[in-house]
Amino acid sequence: MESRMAEVPFNAGWEALIGVAYMPEKLFPTFPYGVAVARSGEKLQVRLSFRRFFTKFEFEGRMEFAFNEPHATYILKGEKGLLVLSFAALDGKLIARASADIPGERGLGKKLKFLAENSALAIARMAESHHLVSLRAFGSPKDFIIRNFTSSLLPHTVRYVRFNVGTPTFRINGENRVERFTVEVEDNIVTRVEYESPSGSSITEVERSVLEVAEEDFGGVETRGEYAIRVT
């Protein structure tokens, strides 16, 4: 079995990791490559696909998973062989390992490295954001209230919504008594932000992915207090 590892910064811990890891139907579609998840009874069928340079990688299999602090492990068993993705929440970092036993697969090491790096990035960002926002959010995934809301929570709210609604295109509308904002996301890209307050209004073109967007991308948006959030 061949394996590759990757490491990304992780400003959370095991509790945040398991908060998203136990829902692979929501988590895997946030990965920055092709993922399809289908459920049949209690079984999950997962298909992964991506293109690297001149080669394409595809793997489909039935998923099994196990959680044992600090690890979350997913095992895919398919006709091609075996693929294992494992993640560990350690001090200030998330360690990912992609391992496979797929006979005849060319360039497997590079493909496993790609899987480890990109899966780790998605899980780290989704876990951090979901953990932060879920402690303050009350309501349904598309209609909720965030207490003690600040502009620093905007990128985390985008990822929280992406995880919970399960679609790559959506609009977030937030408002309190005197201010409102709109964040537009198209195909996992945050495209623009509109903001209105008593002192004026602004439109910011962002064009960054949901996984990479940060507080500085929402320049000029000053939010604090309790906000009602609606997702369309």
N, C-alpha and C positions, 0 to 999 in steps of 0.2 A: 504493500500500500504506500502510495506517495503522498506527502504532506507538504504544505506551506503555511507559514504563520504571518500575521500582521498585528500591528499594535497602533491604537489611536488613543488620544487623550480622552479621559472619561471623568467628568465632574459629578459623579454620582457613585452609587454602590450597588450591592447585590439586590437590595429592595427595589431600586429603580429598574434594574435589568429584568428581574423576574416579573415586574409590573407590565412589561410589554412582551416578554419572551413566552409567556404561557398562552398568548393569543397569536399563534403563527399565521392564522388566516388574515389577520390585520397587519401583522408585522412584515411578512415576506413581500407583499406587494409594494412596500415602501423602498425596497432595495433598488439601487440605481442600475438595474438591468432587467431583462424580461423575466417576469415571474407570473405564473398562473397557478392558482390554488383552487381545488375543487373538493367538496366533501361528499362522501357517500356513506351515510350512516355515521359511524364513529371513525371512519377512515379518511385520511387526507391524502389526496393525490397532488403532487407538486411537480411543475415543469419549470426548469431554469434554462435560460438561453441568453447568449450574448455573442457578439462578434469582436474578435481581437485581431487587428491587422487583416490578414487574408484568410483567417480560419474562423469557423463558427463552432461554438460549444453548445450542445443541447443535452439535457439530462432530465429524465422523467422517472419518478418513483413514488412509492407509498412512503409517507412520512411517519416516523416514530420519534418521540422526543422524551428527554429525561432532564430533570433539574436536581442538581446536588451542589449546594453552595460551595464555591462561587461560580459553578459551571452551569451553562445551559447548552444542551447538546441535541442536535437534530440529525437523524439518520434517514437517508433516502435509499430505498432498495428498489431497483428497477431492472429491466431486461439487460441494460448495458453493464450493470455491476452495482457498486456500492459507493455512495457519496456521503461524507460526514462533515457537518459544520458544527464547531464547538466554540463557545465564547465564555471567557472568564472575566469577572469584574474584580480587578485588583486595585491596589492603592493608586488612584489617579490615572488609571489606564484600563482599556479593554483589550484583552488579548484574544485574537481569533485564530483558529486553526481550521484549514480546509484539507480534508484527506479523501482519497479516492482509490478504489480498485476498479479501474475501467480498462480492460485489455484493449490494446490497439489504438488508444486515443493519443494522437500526436500532440506534442507540446503541452502535455498535461501539467507540468510544473508551473508554467506561466499562467495557465488558466486557473489553477488552484490559487495562485498568488492574487490574481484579479478577484476571485471570489472572496478570499479572506479579507482583502483590503476594503472592498466596497461593501461587503456585508457588515463588517465591523463599523464602518463609518455610519451606516444607516442605523444600526442598533444603538450605537452610542448616542447619536443625536436624538433619536426617537425616545430612548429611555430617559435621557436627561430632561427633555421637554415635557413628556407625558407626566413624569414624576412632579415637576414643578407646578404645572397647571392643574393637574387633577386634585391637588391639595386645596386649591382655591375655587374650583369650578363646581357649580351646582346646577343640575338640570340635565337635559338630554344632549346627545352629541351635536345636534344642529340648533339647539336653542338653550343657552345656559347663561349663567351670571358668573363673572369673575370678580372676586373681592380683592382689594388691595392691588388693583391692576396698575402697572407702570409700563412705560414704553419699552423697558428692557424685556418685558414678557411677550412682546409682539412676535418675534421669530419663534418662540416656544409655542405660542398659541397657534401659529400656522402649522407647525409640525403636529401638535396635539389634534388639530382638526383633521389633518391629512391621515393620521393613524386611525381616527375613529370613524370618519365618514367613508373611507375606503375608495375614494375616487381621486384622480390626479388633477381634476379641474373643479374649482369651486370659488365662491366669493364669501369673504367674512365681513359682516357688517357689525360694527360695535358702536354703542352710544351710551352716554349718560345724560344728565339733564341739559347740559350745555355744549357738549362736544360730540363729534362722531367721526368714525373713520371707516374706510373700506379697503380691504386687501384683495386683490384679484390674483388668482393662481390658475395658470393654464398649463396642462400637461407637466405638472410638477415644477413649473417655473413661476416664481413670484414676479409678476409683470409690472404692477403699479400699485401705488398706495394713494388714496385720497384722504384728506384730513380737513375738517372744518371746526373752528372754534370762534368765540366772540371776537377774537383779534384778527381773524382772517381765515383763508383757506390755502391749501397747497396740493399739488399733484407731483408725486415722485415716481419716476421710471426706475425700476429695480433690476429686472432681468437676471435674477440669480435663482439657483435651484432651492427647493424646499430644504434640503439637507445643509446647504451652505449659507443661507441667508442669516444675517446677524443684526444686532441692534443698530449698528451704524448705517445699515441700508434703509432705515426708516427715519432718516434725518428730518427734523422739523415736526415730528409727531410727538406731542407732549400729553401723555395720558396718565391719570392717576385716580384712584378711588374705585368705585364699583361700576362695572360696565355690563350692559346687557349685550350678549353676542348671539347673532343669528347667522346661520350658514345657508347659502343658497347655491 
